[in-house]
């Protein structure tokens, strides 16, 4: 499998993120660049341009857009995913994140851990949905799907 060498979020038209969302974004992007698996499948019998890839993520017309390019900047693929399958899990994820951020300030570690386990479960569900939506378009491993899901959340809610 190949990988993403550069990722760019088109978030220019979003409101400024909260400090917590900005932190989530920074961590996801750092972790994604440290280790990821991303590959394009052959299409119509033609092999896909090989990676590593430069990926642009944006939301256009209520669709999540992946603009995938080679290292040289040539278009390798572009695919648009409906945001509908993500709406509820993104909403749930941000609600549990808010609970988690609030809990860290006031609750004992055992309660924080319980909230964090729920947060990870919702995050895993979002990553699973993303992997399903990418089927036939791009292959990603679980960790890459988790990190990309975080970035989808940042784009979806903005701040």
Secondary structure, 3 states (H helix, E strand, C coil): CCCEEEEEECCCCCCCCCHHHHHHHHHHHHHHHHCCCEECCCECCECCCCCCEEEEEEEECCEEEEEEEECCCCEEEEEEEECHHHHHHHHHHHHHHHHHHHHHHHCCHHHHHHHHHHHHHHHHHHHHHHHHHHCCCCEECHHHHHHHHHHHHHHHHCC
